[in-house]
Amino acid sequence: MSGAAKVVLVTGASGFIGHALVDALQQQGFAVRAIGRTPVAGVEWRHGDLNDPDSLRGCCAGVEAICHLAGAAHVQAPRAVHERLTVMGTRALLGEARDAGVRSFVLVSSIKAVSGTDDYAQTRRAAEALVLAESALVGHVVRPALVYGPGMKGNLARLLALADHPLPLPIPRGVALRSLVHRDDVAAVIVALLARTERCAPWVVSDGQAYTLWDIYAQMRKACGRRVVPVHLPKGSLPALAHMGDWLGRRCHRRLPFDTQALQPLLEPCHVEDARVWDTLHLTPRYTLAQALAGVIGDRHG
């Protein structure tokens, strides 16, 4: 790009996807302005809190586009937290964008918004509606599948820790299908959308594969150098294992990696076959889970 670099404002820049997005934007020649409560190295940083709309005043001055990743991350947070961070925070940021003449706004939502019914999914859809209804700019909504990559946390990280144990878990075959996606592929889609001027329906982003819990666990175990043992419990036994994890966790006064909170999201179906984003943007996913696990494990042990 010639002349001064175009400025892209990123919320959630210090997060898991945010780190990859900042790198991808800078590689494409964009200048990045991050807003949040935690300073981000290597970019222009301004304090801003979605809980406090006044703290966002003027944050969009001179900005060409916004990539909005921040929001209530914990599915089990109270409804009021989801409303305040995800919905009201998005509304406040859109107002600042409108006043500053921002051209493009990319909201990173979740695949759970496709058909989820809990507070997390409902408020994600509400935030999406705000972005897509805003007439003063071009709004895009990205719905990533469950995201993996180096530095990942949460349920996939706990499952990887279990896969690296000498004793294998007898995970049942044939449980619900899930979609996954590498964080670098999510970042690539977000950057590509900044150049689009057409309004579109929300974009589902996955690596194009369909995984069962056994597929994920077996691939992780193989990548860890552990023997994959084809011993399977009946499908209905995993909820019992989760409840046992809950009980043991209460006895040990700490969460275990196989409790209800960890296993239930992996047991629920969350698979969408939608290659529209890749076909439209003329991109191809760089990774599948099997291709990415060496880097994930190297980062974990590094």
N, C-alpha and C positions, 0 to 999 in steps of 0.2 A: 504494500500500500504506500502511496506517495503522500508527502506532507505529514502533518501531525497525525499521530495514531488516534483512531477512533476509541472513545472511552466506553467500556462496558462495565456497568455496575453489577456486582455479584453479591447476593445475600447467601449466607451459609457457606462462604468461601473456605472456612476452616474445617468443614465437614468432610466426610468420606468422598462423596462425589465432588464437592467443591474444590478440593485439592487438584483433582484430575482436570476439572474444567478450567481452573486458573492457568494451569500449564498449557492446555490446548488453546486457550485464547491467546496467550502470550506467544505461542509458536506461530499463530496466524497473524501476528503483528498488532493485536489489540492492546491498548492500555487498560489495565484492570483497576477498578476502584471497588474495594470491599467495604461493606458496612456490617457492623455486628458489635457484640460486646467484647470480643476477644481480638486483639490485633493480629493481623496476618502479615507475615514477612514477605518482602519482595514485591508488594503492590502498594498503591495508595490506600490507606485505611482511614475510615471515619467511624466514629462511634455512632451506633444506631441500634434501637431496640424496638422490635415489633410490638412489644407491650406498651410502648410509649410513642404514639404518633408524633408528638412534638419533637422527639429526638431525630426524626427523619427529615425535618425541615431543610430544604436546600440540598439534600443528598444527591439529587438527580441533575443538578446544574451542569451543563456541558456534556451530558451523557447521551450517547447514541442509542444504546440498547440496555435492557435489564435482563439478567438471568436470576430468577427468584427461586432459590432452593430452600430457604429457611422456612420453618413452620414447626408445628407440634410433631415431634418425631416418635413419641411413645404412643403406641396404639391404645394402651390402657389408661392414658391420662384422662382426667375428668373432662366432661363435655365443655365446660367453661374455658379450659385451657386450649382445646382445639378451636373453639370459636374465636378466642382472643388472638391467638397467634396465627392460625391458618386463614381465617376469614377476615377478621378486622385488620390484621397486619397486612394482608394482601390489598384490602381496600385502601388503606392509608398509603401504601407504596404506589398503587395505581394513581391516586390523587396527586402525589408528588411528580410522578412520571408525566401525567397530563399537563400539569402546570409548567413543566420544564420543556415540553415539546419532544419528549422521547419518542423515537420512531418505532421501536420493537420491544416486546415484552414476552419473555419465555418463562412460563411457570412450570417448575418441575413438581409434578403431583405424584401419583402412585398407581400401579396396576390395580390396587385394591379399590380405586374409584370406579372401576368398570362395573362391578356388581356387588361390592361390599355393602353391608347394612349397618355397621357400627358407627359410632361417633366420628372415628377417624375418617372413614370412607365418605360419610355424609358431608363433613366439613371440607374435605378435599374437593368434592364435587361443587360445593358452594363457591369455593375460591376459584375453581375453573370457570364457573359461569360468569363470575365478575370479570375475569380476564377476557373471555371470548365475547362478552357484551360491550366491552370498552371500544367506542368508535374513534377515539382520538389517536389510536395507535394500532399496530398490527400485533395481535395477541396469539401466542401459540401455547399449547398445553402438551407437556410430555408426561407420559405415564410409564415409568420404567418398571420392569419386572423386578423380582428380588435381585439385588445388586451384589455382585462378588468382585473380588480383586484384592491386591495387596493391602494389608491394613484393615480388612473387613472386620466388623464386630457383630454382635448379636447372634442370632440363631445359627447362621451358617458357620460362624467362627466356633461356636460351641460344638456343632456337629463335627467339624474338622478335628477338634481336640479329642473327641470320642473316637474318631476314625484312626487317630494316631496311637491309640492304646493297644498294648499287646493282645488283650482279649477282645475278640470281635463281638459286635452286637448282632443278635439274630433279628434283623429288621425284616418285616414282611414285604413281599413283593406285591405289586399291583395296587398300591395305595394311590391317592389322588395325584394327578399330574400337576407340575408346576413349571412356570416359565422363569428363566434366569437371564441375567445380562451382565456383562463386564462393565465396570464403571468407566473405562476409557471409551467404550462404544457409546455409552450415554452421553459423555462429554462431546464426542464427535458429532452426534445428532444435534445437540444443543447449538454448537457452533455453526453447523450447516443451516439451521433454521433462522439464524440471524440475517441471512441474505434473502430470505423469502418474504415477498410482499403480499402473498395471497393468504387469506384466512382459511383455516381448515379445521376439521374436527380433531379432537385430541389424538395424539400420536402414541400408540403403544410401542414400546421399545423392548425387544427381547433378543436373545442370540439365535432365535429360530429353532431351538431344540425343545423337546418335551421331556421332562425329568420326573421320575418318581423319587420318593425318599431313598429307596434302595439304590437307584442309579447314582444319586448324589453321594451317598455314603460309600458305595463301592469304588467310585472314581477317586474319592478322597483317600480311601484306604490304599488303593493301588499307588497313588502319587506319593504317599507317605512311606512306601516300601513295605507295607504290611500285607500279609496274605489275605486275599479275599475268600472268605469261607461262606459257601452258599447254604447257610443254615437260617431258616426263616420261621418266625413266630406267625401264628394266625393273625390276620389283619386287625381283629378286634382287641388284640393283646396290647397294642401300643398305648391306648388310653390308660390301661391298667398300669403299665410301666410308668407313665407320666404321673399318675396318682401316687405311685410308690415313691417317685422322686420328690413329689410335694411333701410326703410324710417324712422321708429321710431328711429333707432340707429343714423342716421344722425341728427335727431332733438335733440336727447338726448346727442349727442357727446360721445357715448359709444356703444360697441357691445352688442346686445341682444342675448340670448341663442336660439332664433328661427329665425335667419337670414339665408340668402342663404348659407353662408359659413358653418354654423352649420348643416343645414337640407339637403343640396344637397348630401353630402357623404352618409348619411343614407338612402336616397331615391334611390341611384344608386344600381343596382344589383351587388353583390360581394359575390357569394356563389359558393363554389367548394366542391363537394363530393369526397373526396380522403382520405381513411383510410390507405393508403400505409405505411405512416410513423409509425403508431401505430402497424400495423401488422408486419412490418419488424423489429422494435425495441422491439417487445414484451412488449409494454407499453399500458396503458389505460389512457385516460384523467381523471384527478382527479376531474374536475369541469365541470358543466354546469353553465350558467348565474344564474339560479335560486338558485343553491347550493352556489354560491359565493357571492351573493348580501348582505347577512348578514354581512360578513366580510368587504365588500366594504363600506357599510353604517356605520358600527361601526368605521372604520378608518376615514371616512368623518366627523363624529361628534366628534371623539376623539381629 
